[in-house]
Amino acid sequence: MRECKYGYYTMKFFDHDPEVKNKIVDELNAGAGQHGAIYQNPEDVYENTGNRVVFAIYDDNNSEWCGNISLNSIDWINRNCEISFLIATKYRGKKLGPKFGRFAVSHAVEILNMHRVYGGTLESNEPMISVFKELGFYPEGTLRESVWGPQGYESILLYGYCAQ
């Protein structure tokens, strides 16, 4: 099985642990990022299917789930997919997104043979904007006022990465 280590953390294919599924649902219900606005069913975040690959990040010290990075909407014909990040609140700020995001992009390009990986984030989500930039994604556009949030409508910034 393909996995990646960074410090005291490990990312591997999600194994559908029921306790972890409950933590994911709790994070979604707490409004983690924009996911609560996008996913109608929590299963959309953690189910591996023919067009989705889900990686889970765990803390090696206590085996606790830290987050997921997913490759979604895999288009096998046009060779592109969306990347999404869900980092548990208590693990944010530990650079897990850039470190494991690099692994997920590499998996998309080298293993799945994707040419393009894309993603989006709320315009107010500065940490995620930094992750996209650190991973070499380029700004591609804006979906103006497309998500309702606590401060009213927010725009989604779109980013893309193309394999060389």
N, C-alpha and C positions, 0 to 999 in steps of 0.2 A: 504494500500500500504506500502511496506517495504521501509524504508528510514533510513539514517544514518546522524547524526549531528556531526560536529567537529568545535568548536569555532563558528565563524560566517559563517560557510559553511554547506550546506546540499547536500547530494547525494541521488537521487531517480531515479526510472525508467524514461528513456528519453521519453518526451511527444511530440516530433516532432514539436516543436515551429519553424516556418519558419525563424524567426530572428536568432535563435540559429543555425539552419542548415547553414545559410549564414556565421556565425562566424566560424563554423567548416570548411567550404570550404576555408575561408580566411586563417585559420591556416594551412591547408593542402597545400595551394598554397604557403605559406611562408616557406614551408619546415619543418614543425613541426616534429621533430624526424625523424624516418624512414618511417612514414606512407605514405608520398608522393610517396615513391619508391614502396610501397607494394600495395596500393589500387588504382585501376584504376578508380573506381567510388566513389565519396564521400558518396553515399548511403551505401557503405560497412562499413562505420564508424558509422552510426547512425540508421540504420534500425534494429528493433527487428524482428527476424524471429524464426523459429523453432529450428535453431541451433546457435542463437546469442541472447545475452541479453546485452542491453546497458544501463548503468547508466550515468546520467548527474550530474555534480557538479555545484551548484549555490552559489553565494555570497549572504547571507541573507540580507546584508546591502542595496544592490541595485538590487537584483534579476538578476544580470549579470551571464551569463554562464562562468564557470571557466575551464571546461574540461569534458571529458568522460573517463570512464573505462568500457571496454567491455569484455565479455566472448564470445569468437568466436570459430567457428569450433567445436561446442559441439558434441561429439561422445557419443551418448546415450548407445551404446552397450559396448564399452570399458571404459566408464565413465571417459573421460578426455576432457579438453578444453584448449584453448589458452586464455591468458589474455593480453589485450593491454591497453595502457595509452595514452591519448592525453590531455595534460594540456596546456591551453592557455598561451602564452608567458608571459603576465603580471602577471600570478598567479604562475609561477614556483618559486621554492625556499621556498614555504610556507608549505611544508610537506604534501600536499594534496595527493600525490601518496601513501606514506606509510599508512596514516590514512584511506583513503577510499579504498586502495588496500586490506587492511586487511578485510574490510567489503565485498568486491567483492569475495575474496577467501573463506570467510566464507559462502557466499551465494552459491558459486559453490559446496562446500563440504556438507553443511548442508541442503540446500534447493533443489539443483539440483542433489544431491547424486553423485557428481564427486569424483573419487578416486585420480585423478592427474590433476594439473593445470600447464601449461607450458607457457613460453614466451621467447622472444628474444629482443636484443637491439644491436645497433651499438657498436663496441668496444670502440669508443670515447665518448659514452654517460655515463659518470661517474655518474651523478645523478640517472639514471635509474638502473645502476648496483647496486648502494647503496639501491635503493628501493627493488630490488629483494632480496638482502641479508637481509635487515631489515624484510622482510616478511617471511623469512625462506626458500627461494628457494635455491637450490643447483646448481652449475655449471654443465651442462650436455654435453657441446660440443661447437664447433665452426664451423660455415659455413664460410670457408676462402674466403676472397675477393669476396663476393657475392653481394655487393651493390655498385653501382657507386655513389660517392659523390663529394663534392667540392675539396677534396684533392686526388681524385682518388678512387680506389676500397677500400672498408672497409669490415671487417669481421663482422658477426653477432654472438654474444655470446648467447648461449641457456641456459635457467634456467628452473628448474622444482621443483614442490612441490607435495608431496604425502601425502594424508590424513593418519592419524595414526589409 
